[in-house]
Amino acid sequence: MKALAGKHQIDAKRLIPRGLGPLVPVASNRTDDGRAKNRRMELVGQ
């Protein structure tokens, strides 16, 4: 959020951070590759 607001001049009031990694993994956390895939940021238009 800080990078989007500061570096890219996006109004911070328009951003809502949500931590869903543990609840919505895209891959298994049993492997290094799976854990790497689960460390992500997604932008969703509203």
mmCIF entry with sequence, helices, sheets and N, C-alpha, C, O atoms, coordinates in Angstrom:
data_MODEL
# 
_entry.id   MODEL 
# 
_entity.id                         1 
_entity.type                       polymer 
_entity.pdbx_number_of_molecules   1 
# 
_entity_poly.entity_id                      1 
_entity_poly.type                           'polypeptide(L)' 
_entity_poly.nstd_linkage                   no 
_entity_poly.nstd_monomer                   no 
_entity_poly.pdbx_seq_one_letter_code       MKALAGKHQIDAKRLIPRGLGPLVPVASNRTDDGRAKNRRMELVGQ 
_entity_poly.pdbx_seq_one_letter_code_can   MKALAGKHQIDAKRLIPRGLGPLVPVASNRTDDGRAKNRRMELVGQ 
_entity_poly.pdbx_strand_id                 A 
# 
loop_
_entity_poly_seq.entity_id 
_entity_poly_seq.num 
_entity_poly_seq.mon_id 
_entity_poly_seq.hetero 
1 1  MET n 
1 2  LYS n 
1 3  ALA n 
1 4  LEU n 
1 5  ALA n 
1 6  GLY n 
1 7  LYS n 
1 8  HIS n 
1 9  GLN n 
1 10 ILE n 
1 11 ASP n 
1 12 ALA n 
1 13 LYS n 
1 14 ARG n 
1 15 LEU n 
1 16 ILE n 
1 17 PRO n 
1 18 ARG n 
1 19 GLY n 
1 20 LEU n 
1 21 GLY n 
1 22 PRO n 
1 23 LEU n 
1 24 VAL n 
1 25 PRO n 
1 26 VAL n 
1 27 ALA n 
1 28 SER n 
1 29 ASN n 
1 30 ARG n 
1 31 THR n 
1 32 ASP n 
1 33 ASP n 
1 34 GLY n 
1 35 ARG n 
1 36 ALA n 
1 37 LYS n 
1 38 ASN n 
1 39 ARG n 
1 40 ARG n 
1 41 MET n 
1 42 GLU n 
1 43 LEU n 
1 44 VAL n 
1 45 GLY n 
1 46 GLN n 
# 
_struct_asym.id          A 
_struct_asym.entity_id   1 
# 
loop_
_struct_conf.conf_type_id 
_struct_conf.id 
_struct_conf.pdbx_PDB_helix_id 
_struct_conf.beg_label_comp_id 
_struct_conf.beg_label_asym_id 
_struct_conf.beg_label_seq_id 
_struct_conf.pdbx_beg_PDB_ins_code 
_struct_conf.end_label_comp_id 
_struct_conf.end_label_asym_id 
_struct_conf.end_label_seq_id 
_struct_conf.pdbx_end_PDB_ins_code 
_struct_conf.beg_auth_comp_id 
_struct_conf.beg_auth_asym_id 
_struct_conf.beg_auth_seq_id 
_struct_conf.end_auth_comp_id 
_struct_conf.end_auth_asym_id 
_struct_conf.end_auth_seq_id 
_struct_conf.pdbx_PDB_helix_class 
_struct_conf.details 
_struct_conf.pdbx_PDB_helix_length 
HELX_P HELX_P1 AA1 LYS A 2  ? GLY A 6  ? LYS A 2  GLY A 6  1 ? 5 
HELX_P HELX_P2 AA2 ALA A 12 ? ARG A 14 ? ALA A 12 ARG A 14 5 ? 3 
HELX_P HELX_P3 AA3 ASP A 32 ? ASN A 38 ? ASP A 32 ASN A 38 1 ? 7 
# 
_struct_conf_type.id          HELX_P 
_struct_conf_type.criteria    ? 
_struct_conf_type.reference   ? 
# 
loop_
_atom_site.group_PDB 
_atom_site.id 
_atom_site.type_symbol 
_atom_site.label_atom_id 
_atom_site.label_alt_id 
_atom_site.label_comp_id 
_atom_site.label_asym_id 
_atom_site.label_entity_id 
_atom_site.label_seq_id 
_atom_site.pdbx_PDB_ins_code 
_atom_site.Cartn_x 
_atom_site.Cartn_y 
_atom_site.Cartn_z 
_atom_site.occupancy 
_atom_site.B_iso_or_equiv 
_atom_site.pdbx_formal_charge 
_atom_site.auth_seq_id 
_atom_site.auth_comp_id 
_atom_site.auth_asym_id 
_atom_site.auth_atom_id 
_atom_site.pdbx_PDB_model_num 
ATOM 1   N N  . MET A 1 1  ? 0.817   -1.182  0.000  1.00 0.00 ? 1  MET A N  1 
ATOM 2   C CA . MET A 1 1  ? 0.000   0.000   0.000  1.00 0.00 ? 1  MET A CA 1 
ATOM 3   C C  . MET A 1 1  ? 0.864   1.250   0.000  1.00 0.00 ? 1  MET A C  1 
ATOM 4   O O  . MET A 1 1  ? 0.570   2.216   -0.704 1.00 0.00 ? 1  MET A O  1 
ATOM 5   N N  . LYS A 1 2  ? 1.932   1.229   0.793  1.00 0.00 ? 2  LYS A N  1 
ATOM 6   C CA . LYS A 1 2  ? 2.803   2.404   0.853  1.00 0.00 ? 2  LYS A CA 1 
ATOM 7   C C  . LYS A 1 2  ? 3.428   2.685   -0.506 1.00 0.00 ? 2  LYS A C  1 
ATOM 8   O O  . LYS A 1 2  ? 3.539   3.842   -0.912 1.00 0.00 ? 2  LYS A O  1 
ATOM 9   N N  . ALA A 1 3  ? 3.833   1.636   -1.208 1.00 0.00 ? 3  ALA A N  1 
ATOM 10  C CA . ALA A 1 3  ? 4.440   1.831   -2.520 1.00 0.00 ? 3  ALA A CA 1 
ATOM 11  C C  . ALA A 1 3  ? 3.433   2.374   -3.518 1.00 0.00 ? 3  ALA A C  1 
ATOM 12  O O  . ALA A 1 3  ? 3.760   3.263   -4.305 1.00 0.00 ? 3  ALA A O  1 
ATOM 13  N N  . LEU A 1 4  ? 2.220   1.855   -3.496 1.00 0.00 ? 4  LEU A N  1 
ATOM 14  C CA . LEU A 1 4  ? 1.198   2.337   -4.427 1.00 0.00 ? 4  LEU A CA 1 
ATOM 15  C C  . LEU A 1 4  ? 0.828   3.785   -4.136 1.00 0.00 ? 4  LEU A C  1 
ATOM 16  O O  . LEU A 1 4  ? 0.659   4.589   -5.053 1.00 0.00 ? 4  LEU A O  1 
ATOM 17  N N  . ALA A 1 5  ? 0.704   4.108   -2.865 1.00 0.00 ? 5  ALA A N  1 
ATOM 18  C CA . ALA A 1 5  ? 0.316   5.474   -2.495 1.00 0.00 ? 5  ALA A CA 1 
ATOM 19  C C  . ALA A 1 5  ? 1.464   6.455   -2.682 1.00 0.00 ? 5  ALA A C  1 
ATOM 20  O O  . ALA A 1 5  ? 1.258   7.557   -3.189 1.00 0.00 ? 5  ALA A O  1 
ATOM 21  N N  . GLY A 1 6  ? 2.660   6.072   -2.282 1.00 0.00 ? 6  GLY A N  1 
ATOM 22  C CA . GLY A 1 6  ? 3.792   6.995   -2.344 1.00 0.00 ? 6  GLY A CA 1 
ATOM 23  C C  . GLY A 1 6  ? 4.435   7.076   -3.712 1.00 0.00 ? 6  GLY A C  1 
ATOM 24  O O  . GLY A 1 6  ? 4.538   8.155   -4.296 1.00 0.00 ? 6  GLY A O  1 
ATOM 25  N N  . LYS A 1 7  ? 4.863   5.949   -4.217 1.00 0.00 ? 7  LYS A N  1 
ATOM 26  C CA . LYS A 1 7  ? 5.614   5.912   -5.462 1.00 0.00 ? 7  LYS A CA 1 
ATOM 27  C C  . LYS A 1 7  ? 4.743   6.133   -6.696 1.00 0.00 ? 7  LYS A C  1 
ATOM 28  O O  . LYS A 1 7  ? 5.192   6.701   -7.691 1.00 0.00 ? 7  LYS A O  1 
ATOM 29  N N  . HIS A 1 8  ? 3.500   5.681   -6.619 1.00 0.00 ? 8  HIS A N  1 
ATOM 30  C CA . HIS A 1 8  ? 2.632   5.743   -7.798 1.00 0.00 ? 8  HIS A CA 1 
ATOM 31  C C  . HIS A 1 8  ? 1.477   6.726   -7.635 1.00 0.00 ? 8  HIS A C  1 
ATOM 32  O O  . HIS A 1 8  ? 0.578   6.774   -8.475 1.00 0.00 ? 8  HIS A O  1 
ATOM 33  N N  . GLN A 1 9  ? 1.498   7.508   -6.560 1.00 0.00 ? 9  GLN A N  1 
ATOM 34  C CA . GLN A 1 9  ? 0.523   8.568   -6.313 1.00 0.00 ? 9  GLN A CA 1 
ATOM 35  C C  . GLN A 1 9  ? -0.937  8.100   -6.384 1.00 0.00 ? 9  GLN A C  1 
ATOM 36  O O  . GLN A 1 9  ? -1.791  8.813   -6.910 1.00 0.00 ? 9  GLN A O  1 
ATOM 37  N N  . ILE A 1 10 ? -1.221  6.917   -5.860 1.00 0.00 ? 10 ILE A N  1 
ATOM 38  C CA . ILE A 1 10 ? -2.597  6.436   -5.762 1.00 0.00 ? 10 ILE A CA 1 
ATOM 39  C C  . ILE A 1 10 ? -3.118  6.834   -4.385 1.00 0.00 ? 10 ILE A C  1 
ATOM 40  O O  . ILE A 1 10 ? -2.457  6.578   -3.378 1.00 0.00 ? 10 ILE A O  1 
ATOM 41  N N  . ASP A 1 11 ? -4.280  7.448   -4.330 1.00 0.00 ? 11 ASP A N  1 
ATOM 42  C CA . ASP A 1 11 ? -4.858  7.916   -3.076 1.00 0.00 ? 11 ASP A CA 1 
ATOM 43  C C  . ASP A 1 11 ? -5.051  6.733   -2.132 1.00 0.00 ? 11 ASP A C  1 
ATOM 44  O O  . ASP A 1 11 ? -5.776  5.794   -2.458 1.00 0.00 ? 11 ASP A O  1 
ATOM 45  N N  . ALA A 1 12 ? -4.412  6.771   -0.972 1.00 0.00 ? 12 ALA A N  1 
ATOM 46  C CA . ALA A 1 12 ? -4.467  5.681   0.000  1.00 0.00 ? 12 ALA A CA 1 
ATOM 47  C C  . ALA A 1 12 ? -5.889  5.395   0.473  1.00 0.00 ? 12 ALA A C  1 
ATOM 48  O O  . ALA A 1 12 ? -6.178  4.282   0.912  1.00 0.00 ? 12 ALA A O  1 
ATOM 49  N N  . LYS A 1 13 ? -6.771  6.373   0.393  1.00 0.00 ? 13 LYS A N  1 
ATOM 50  C CA . LYS A 1 13 ? -8.167  6.170   0.795  1.00 0.00 ? 13 LYS A CA 1 
ATOM 51  C C  . LYS A 1 13 ? -8.888  5.208   -0.140 1.00 0.00 ? 13 LYS A C  1 
ATOM 52  O O  . LYS A 1 13 ? -9.923  4.646   0.217  1.00 0.00 ? 13 LYS A O  1 
ATOM 53  N N  . ARG A 1 14 ? -8.338  5.019   -1.338 1.00 0.00 ? 14 ARG A N  1 
ATOM 54  C CA . ARG A 1 14 ? -8.950  4.122   -2.312 1.00 0.00 ? 14 ARG A CA 1 
ATOM 55  C C  . ARG A 1 14 ? -8.474  2.682   -2.155 1.00 0.00 ? 14 ARG A C  1 
ATOM 56  O O  . ARG A 1 14 ? -8.988  1.786   -2.825 1.00 0.00 ? 14 ARG A O  1 
ATOM 57  N N  . LEU A 1 15 ? -7.506  2.451   -1.287 1.00 0.00 ? 15 LEU A N  1 
ATOM 58  C CA . LEU A 1 15 ? -6.907  1.120   -1.133 1.00 0.00 ? 15 LEU A CA 1 
ATOM 59  C C  . LEU A 1 15 ? -7.368  0.460   0.162  1.00 0.00 ? 15 LEU A C  1 
ATOM 60  O O  . LEU A 1 15 ? -7.437  1.106   1.208  1.00 0.00 ? 15 LEU A O  1 
ATOM 61  N N  . ILE A 1 16 ? -7.678  -0.815  0.084  1.00 0.00 ? 16 ILE A N  1 
ATOM 62  C CA . ILE A 1 16 ? -8.080  -1.578  1.264  1.00 0.00 ? 16 ILE A CA 1 
ATOM 63  C C  . ILE A 1 16 ? -7.208  -2.834  1.325  1.00 0.00 ? 16 ILE A C  1 
ATOM 64  O O  . ILE A 1 16 ? -7.385  -3.743  0.514  1.00 0.00 ? 16 ILE A O  1 
ATOM 65  N N  . PRO A 1 17 ? -6.273  -2.897  2.270  1.00 0.00 ? 17 PRO A N  1 
ATOM 66  C CA . PRO A 1 17 ? -5.424  -4.088  2.365  1.00 0.00 ? 17 PRO A CA 1 
ATOM 67  C C  . PRO A 1 17 ? -6.172  -5.237  3.041  1.00 0.00 ? 17 PRO A C  1 
ATOM 68  O O  . PRO A 1 17 ? -6.898  -5.032  4.013  1.00 0.00 ? 17 PRO A O  1 
ATOM 69  N N  . ARG A 1 18 ? -5.985  -6.438  2.516  1.00 0.00 ? 18 ARG A N  1 
ATOM 70  C CA . ARG A 1 18 ? -6.591  -7.627  3.102  1.00 0.00 ? 18 ARG A CA 1 
ATOM 71  C C  . ARG A 1 18 ? -5.560  -8.743  3.062  1.00 0.00 ? 18 ARG A C  1 
ATOM 72  O O  . ARG A 1 18 ? -4.954  -8.992  2.020  1.00 0.00 ? 18 ARG A O  1 
ATOM 73  N N  . GLY A 1 19 ? -5.360  -9.402  4.167  1.00 0.00 ? 19 GLY A N  1 
ATOM 74  C CA . GLY A 1 19 ? -4.432  -10.532 4.227  1.00 0.00 ? 19 GLY A CA 1 
ATOM 75  C C  . GLY A 1 19 ? -5.182  -11.836 4.086  1.00 0.00 ? 19 GLY A C  1 
ATOM 76  O O  . GLY A 1 19 ? -5.766  -12.322 5.055  1.00 0.00 ? 19 GLY A O  1 
ATOM 77  N N  . LEU A 1 20 ? -5.177  -12.416 2.890  1.00 0.00 ? 20 LEU A N  1 
ATOM 78  C CA . LEU A 1 20 ? -5.915  -13.645 2.644  1.00 0.00 ? 20 LEU A CA 1 
ATOM 79  C C  . LEU A 1 20 ? -5.023  -14.850 2.375  1.00 0.00 ? 20 LEU A C  1 
ATOM 80  O O  . LEU A 1 20 ? -5.529  -15.948 2.144  1.00 0.00 ? 20 LEU A O  1 
ATOM 81  N N  . GLY A 1 21 ? -3.724  -14.668 2.401  1.00 0.00 ? 21 GLY A N  1 
ATOM 82  C CA . GLY A 1 21 ? -2.799  -15.760 2.087  1.00 0.00 ? 21 GLY A CA 1 
ATOM 83  C C  . GLY A 1 21 ? -3.075  -17.044 2.838  1.00 0.00 ? 21 GLY A C  1 
ATOM 84  O O  . GLY A 1 21 ? -3.189  -18.094 2.206  1.00 0.00 ? 21 GLY A O  1 
ATOM 85  N N  . PRO A 1 22 ? -3.188  -17.012 4.175  1.00 0.00 ? 22 PRO A N  1 
ATOM 86  C CA . PRO A 1 22 ? -3.439  -18.250 4.909  1.00 0.00 ? 22 PRO A CA 1 
ATOM 87  C C  . PRO A 1 22 ? -4.822  -18.843 4.627  1.00 0.00 ? 22 PRO A C  1 
ATOM 88  O O  . PRO A 1 22 ? -5.012  -20.052 4.758  1.00 0.00 ? 22 PRO A O  1 
ATOM 89  N N  . LEU A 1 23 ? -5.777  -18.012 4.245  1.00 0.00 ? 23 LEU A N  1 
ATOM 90  C CA . LEU A 1 23 ? -7.144  -18.492 4.027  1.00 0.00 ? 23 LEU A CA 1 
ATOM 91  C C  . LEU A 1 23 ? -7.397  -18.956 2.596  1.00 0.00 ? 23 LEU A C  1 
ATOM 92  O O  . LEU A 1 23 ? -8.231  -19.831 2.365  1.00 0.00 ? 23 LEU A O  1 
ATOM 93  N N  . VAL A 1 24 ? -6.679  -18.372 1.635  1.00 0.00 ? 24 VAL A N  1 
ATOM 94  C CA . VAL A 1 24 ? -6.928  -18.664 0.228  1.00 0.00 ? 24 VAL A CA 1 
ATOM 95  C C  . VAL A 1 24 ? -5.599  -18.928 -0.499 1.00 0.00 ? 24 VAL A C  1 
ATOM 96  O O  . VAL A 1 24 ? -5.213  -18.150 -1.371 1.00 0.00 ? 24 VAL A O  1 
ATOM 97  N N  . PRO A 1 25 ? -4.907  -20.003 -0.154 1.00 0.00 ? 25 PRO A N  1 
ATOM 98  C CA . PRO A 1 25 ? -3.645  -20.281 -0.847 1.00 0.00 ? 25 PRO A CA 1 
ATOM 99  C C  . PRO A 1 25 ? -3.903  -20.733 -2.285 1.00 0.00 ? 25 PRO A C  1 
ATOM 100 O O  . PRO A 1 25 ? -4.912  -21.379 -2.565 1.00 0.00 ? 25 PRO A O  1 
ATOM 101 N N  . VAL A 1 26 ? -2.993  -20.393 -3.189 1.00 0.00 ? 26 VAL A N  1 
ATOM 102 C CA . VAL A 1 26 ? -3.122  -20.836 -4.576 1.00 0.00 ? 26 VAL A CA 1 
ATOM 103 C C  . VAL A 1 26 ? -2.306  -22.093 -4.833 1.00 0.00 ? 26 VAL A C  1 
ATOM 104 O O  . VAL A 1 26 ? -2.437  -22.716 -5.887 1.00 0.00 ? 26 VAL A O  1 
ATOM 105 N N  . ALA A 1 27 ? -1.465  -22.468 -3.878 1.00 0.00 ? 27 ALA A N  1 
ATOM 106 C CA . ALA A 1 27 ? -0.638  -23.661 -4.012 1.00 0.00 ? 27 ALA A CA 1 
ATOM 107 C C  . ALA A 1 27 ? -0.399  -24.252 -2.620 1.00 0.00 ? 27 ALA A C  1 
ATOM 108 O O  . ALA A 1 27 ? -0.694  -23.619 -1.606 1.00 0.00 ? 27 ALA A O  1 
ATOM 109 N N  . SER A 1 28 ? 0.129   -25.451 -2.586 1.00 0.00 ? 28 SER A N  1 
ATOM 110 C CA . SER A 1 28 ? 0.424   -26.111 -1.316 1.00 0.00 ? 28 SER A CA 1 
ATOM 111 C C  . SER A 1 28 ? 1.584   -25.411 -0.614 1.00 0.00 ? 28 SER A C  1 
ATOM 112 O O  . SER A 1 28 ? 2.533   -24.970 -1.262 1.00 0.00 ? 28 SER A O  1 
ATOM 113 N N  . ASN A 1 29 ? 1.507   -25.310 0.692  1.00 0.00 ? 29 ASN A N  1 
ATOM 114 C CA . ASN A 1 29 ? 2.597   -24.727 1.470  1.00 0.00 ? 29 ASN A CA 1 
ATOM 115 C C  . ASN A 1 29 ? 3.634   -25.771 1.872  1.00 0.00 ? 29 ASN A C  1 
ATOM 116 O O  . ASN A 1 29 ? 4.519   -25.479 2.675  1.00 0.00 ? 29 ASN A O  1 
ATOM 117 N N  . ARG A 1 30 ? 3.541   -26.964 1.336  1.00 0.00 ? 30 ARG A N  1 
ATOM 118 C CA . ARG A 1 30 ? 4.474   -28.049 1.685  1.00 0.00 ? 30 ARG A CA 1 
ATOM 119 C C  . ARG A 1 30 ? 5.793   -27.966 0.930  1.00 0.00 ? 30 ARG A C  1 
ATOM 120 O O  . ARG A 1 30 ? 6.765   -28.625 1.302  1.00 0.00 ? 30 ARG A O  1 
ATOM 121 N N  . THR A 1 31 ? 5.833   -27.156 -0.134 1.00 0.00 ? 31 THR A N  1 
ATOM 122 C CA . THR A 1 31 ? 7.065   -27.031 -0.912 1.00 0.00 ? 31 THR A CA 1 
ATOM 123 C C  . THR A 1 31 ? 7.488   -25.567 -0.989 1.00 0.00 ? 31 THR A C  1 
ATOM 124 O O  . THR A 1 31 ? 6.677   -24.660 -0.801 1.00 0.00 ? 31 THR A O  1 
ATOM 125 N N  . ASP A 1 32 ? 8.778   -25.354 -1.272 1.00 0.00 ? 32 ASP A N  1 
ATOM 126 C CA . ASP A 1 32 ? 9.279   -23.983 -1.435 1.00 0.00 ? 32 ASP A CA 1 
ATOM 127 C C  . ASP A 1 32 ? 8.564   -23.279 -2.588 1.00 0.00 ? 32 ASP A C  1 
ATOM 128 O O  . ASP A 1 32 ? 8.217   -22.102 -2.483 1.00 0.00 ? 32 ASP A O  1 
ATOM 129 N N  . ASP A 1 33 ? 8.346   -24.001 -3.688 1.00 0.00 ? 33 ASP A N  1 
ATOM 130 C CA . ASP A 1 33 ? 7.675   -23.420 -4.847 1.00 0.00 ? 33 ASP A CA 1 
ATOM 131 C C  . ASP A 1 33 ? 6.240   -23.007 -4.498 1.00 0.00 ? 33 ASP A C  1 
ATOM 132 O O  . ASP A 1 33 ? 5.788   -21.935 -4.899 1.00 0.00 ? 33 ASP A O  1 
ATOM 133 N N  . GLY A 1 34 ? 5.536   -23.845 -3.761 1.00 0.00 ? 34 GLY A N  1 
ATOM 134 C CA . GLY A 1 34 ? 4.171   -23.527 -3.353 1.00 0.00 ? 34 GLY A CA 1 
ATOM 135 C C  . GLY A 1 34 ? 4.113   -22.318 -2.438 1.00 0.00 ? 34 GLY A C  1 
ATOM 136 O O  . GLY A 1 34 ? 3.253   -21.453 -2.597 1.00 0.00 ? 34 GLY A O  1 
ATOM 137 N N  . ARG A 1 35 ? 5.032   -22.258 -1.475 1.00 0.00 ? 35 ARG A N  1 
ATOM 138 C CA . ARG A 1 35 ? 5.074   -21.095 -0.570 1.00 0.00 ? 35 ARG A CA 1 
ATOM 139 C C  . ARG A 1 35 ? 5.381   -19.820 -1.341 1.00 0.00 ? 35 ARG A C  1 
ATOM 140 O O  . ARG A 1 35 ? 4.826   -18.765 -1.037 1.00 0.00 ? 35 ARG A O  1 
ATOM 141 N N  . ALA A 1 36 ? 6.263   -19.906 -2.338 1.00 0.00 ? 36 ALA A N  1 
ATOM 142 C CA . ALA A 1 36 ? 6.592   -18.730 -3.154 1.00 0.00 ? 36 ALA A CA 1 
ATOM 143 C C  . ALA A 1 36 ? 5.361   -18.253 -3.920 1.00 0.00 ? 36 ALA A C  1 
ATOM 144 O O  . ALA A 1 36 ? 5.150   -17.048 -4.058 1.00 0.00 ? 36 ALA A O  1 
ATOM 145 N N  . LYS A 1 37 ? 4.550   -19.179 -4.419 1.00 0.00 ? 37 LYS A N  1 
ATOM 146 C CA . LYS A 1 37 ? 3.344   -18.799 -5.152 1.00 0.00 ? 37 LYS A CA 1 
ATOM 147 C C  . LYS A 1 37 ? 2.312   -18.154 -4.234 1.00 0.00 ? 37 LYS A C  1 
ATOM 148 O O  . LYS A 1 37 ? 1.512   -17.331 -4.679 1.00 0.00 ? 37 LYS A O  1 
ATOM 149 N N  . ASN A 1 38 ? 2.326   -18.519 -2.969 1.00 0.00 ? 38 ASN A N  1 
ATOM 150 C CA . ASN A 1 38 ? 1.369   -17.966 -2.016 1.00 0.00 ? 38 ASN A CA 1 
ATOM 151 C C  . ASN A 1 38 ? 1.772   -16.598 -1.494 1.00 0.00 ? 38 ASN A C  1 
ATOM 152 O O  . ASN A 1 38 ? 0.951   -15.910 -0.887 1.00 0.00 ? 38 ASN A O  1 
ATOM 153 N N  . ARG A 1 39 ? 3.013   -16.187 -1.714 1.00 0.00 ? 39 ARG A N  1 
ATOM 154 C CA . ARG A 1 39 ? 3.447   -14.827 -1.351 1.00 0.00 ? 39 ARG A CA 1 
ATOM 155 C C  . ARG A 1 39 ? 3.158   -13.931 -2.543 1.00 0.00 ? 39 ARG A C  1 
ATOM 156 O O  . ARG A 1 39 ? 3.974   -13.798 -3.454 1.00 0.00 ? 39 ARG A O  1 
ATOM 157 N N  . ARG A 1 40 ? 1.992   -13.326 -2.519 1.00 0.00 ? 40 ARG A N  1 
ATOM 158 C CA . ARG A 1 40 ? 1.575   -12.553 -3.686 1.00 0.00 ? 40 ARG A CA 1 
ATOM 159 C C  . ARG A 1 40 ? 0.729   -11.357 -3.265 1.00 0.00 ? 40 ARG A C  1 
ATOM 160 O O  . ARG A 1 40 ? 0.258   -11.257 -2.132 1.00 0.00 ? 40 ARG A O  1 
ATOM 161 N N  . MET A 1 41 ? 0.562   -10.480 -4.203 1.00 0.00 ? 41 MET A N  1 
ATOM 162 C CA . MET A 1 41 ? -0.339  -9.343  -4.025 1.00 0.00 ? 41 MET A CA 1 
ATOM 163 C C  . MET A 1 41 ? -1.254  -9.338  -5.240 1.00 0.00 ? 41 MET A C  1 
ATOM 164 O O  . MET A 1 41 ? -0.799  -9.472  -6.376 1.00 0.00 ? 41 MET A O  1 
ATOM 165 N N  . GLU A 1 42 ? -2.529  -9.184  -4.993 1.00 0.00 ? 42 GLU A N  1 
ATOM 166 C CA . GLU A 1 42 ? -3.486  -9.127  -6.078 1.00 0.00 ? 42 GLU A CA 1 
ATOM 167 C C  . GLU A 1 42 ? -4.228  -7.804  -6.010 1.00 0.00 ? 42 GLU A C  1 
ATOM 168 O O  . GLU A 1 42 ? -4.603  -7.345  -4.931 1.00 0.00 ? 42 GLU A O  1 
ATOM 169 N N  . LEU A 1 43 ? -4.435  -7.203  -7.151 1.00 0.00 ? 43 LEU A N  1 
ATOM 170 C CA . LEU A 1 43 ? -5.215  -5.976  -7.236 1.00 0.00 ? 43 LEU A CA 1 
ATOM 171 C C  . LEU A 1 43 ? -6.570  -6.333  -7.826 1.00 0.00 ? 43 LEU A C  1 
ATOM 172 O O  . LEU A 1 43 ? -6.651  -6.945  -8.891 1.00 0.00 ? 43 LEU A O  1 
ATOM 173 N N  . VAL A 1 44 ? -7.629  -5.948  -7.132 1.00 0.00 ? 44 VAL A N  1 
ATOM 174 C CA . VAL A 1 44 ? -8.985  -6.244  -7.579 1.00 0.00 ? 44 VAL A CA 1 
ATOM 175 C C  . VAL A 1 44 ? -9.728  -4.940  -7.791 1.00 0.00 ? 44 VAL A C  1 
ATOM 176 O O  . VAL A 1 44 ? -9.852  -4.130  -6.872 1.00 0.00 ? 44 VAL A O  1 
ATOM 177 N N  . GLY A 1 45 ? -10.216 -4.741  -8.987 1.00 0.00 ? 45 GLY A N  1 
ATOM 178 C CA . GLY A 1 45 ? -10.978 -3.535  -9.275 1.00 0.00 ? 45 GLY A CA 1 
ATOM 179 C C  . GLY A 1 45 ? -12.358 -3.606  -8.647 1.00 0.00 ? 45 GLY A C  1 
ATOM 180 O O  . GLY A 1 45 ? -12.981 -4.666  -8.604 1.00 0.00 ? 45 GLY A O  1 
ATOM 181 N N  . GLN A 1 46 ? -12.824 -2.478  -8.166 1.00 0.00 ? 46 GLN A N  1 
ATOM 182 C CA . GLN A 1 46 ? -14.146 -2.445  -7.529 1.00 0.00 ? 46 GLN A CA 1 
ATOM 183 C C  . GLN A 1 46 ? -15.042 -1.497  -8.266 1.00 0.00 ? 46 GLN A C  1 
ATOM 184 O O  . GLN A 1 46 ? -16.201 -1.324  -7.890 1.00 0.00 ? 46 GLN A O  1 
# 
